[in-house]
């Protein structure tokens, strides 16, 4: 059990609720869902009804009104039990950001309650196959036609692609990159064949194809040309979500390795009594707790209304690199058993790799950090 310092009794209650949910609803089914590639749509609906999908948003639209440091620790607990659901929670919360950030009161009242309550599951369409980490190079277009925009193009690497109820889409309009909230049942919007991935098998990832998709002007979020600023503002928060999930997976790997090392004997004693193993476990614990402290420090800056972009990039970089090391070392602690699917550590290792890639690769995080250091002199 991870000891936590939280700002309120309500926050402790939320963590307890999340842990019970994880024990009762997530851990019993995660292995089978991963092996069969089953997308857990009802799990997200249950999370929403439990109030866990809208924690950082205002209570007036059905959110939890919680500080980001509390929300992220809830995400960590979800990711510790089932990484795909943790990632999905972070992506869904990110898909709500544009509406909460720049939406009109009418737009918020119309859509936000069902989004925060889990009845509408979101996805985020920013990346394109040719552009990679350079969103300014996108080619998907949105041309004004009367009271509609007509969107054409393709958005790659869409988490929940083909499963979501709506897509937060960035496309190039006359005034520049613009943000839209596009219903999944819009004519001309289809999902390509899902990616055959290395990990996160129960999280569907697909390219979304836009073929003359008509979107009413009232589904534009913010002004024309404001989309890139919306996207970049949201990504800082999204990176913290991924950092929290990665920390949760690292904690799960550490838990599994410690449990195994206490039981497995070699040369007449549990292997945790051998210095080679105990030092490895100690390094894993230090890496996991360092990652947690780093994402919480960034979250507290955000909660205080202070700039946190550099710290979000540092948290994402540290947490995902540390998680990759911790999960790899967990496999090593278990030895041959760790390489089999009889234990979950091989899944943890496969799941963690992509966390060094999405929400901006860790090379991009280093670029963001370096540029911020140069700017601030």
Secondary structure by P-SEA (a helix, b strand, c coil): ccccccccaaaaaaaaaaaaaaaccccccaaaaaaacccaaaaaaaaaaacccccccccccccccccaaaaaaaaaaaaaacaaaaaaaaaaaaaaccccccccaaaaaacaaaaaaccccccccccccccccccccccbbbbbcccbbbbbbbbccccccccccccbbbbbccccbbbbbcccccccccccccccccccccbbbbbbbbcccccccccccccccaaaaaaaaaaaaaaaaaaaaaaaaaaaaaaaaaaaaaccccccccccccaaaaaaaaaaaaaaaaaaaaaaaaaaaaaaccccaaaaaaaaaaaaaaaaaaaaaaaaaacccccccccaaaaaaaaacccccccccaaaaaaaaaaaaaaac
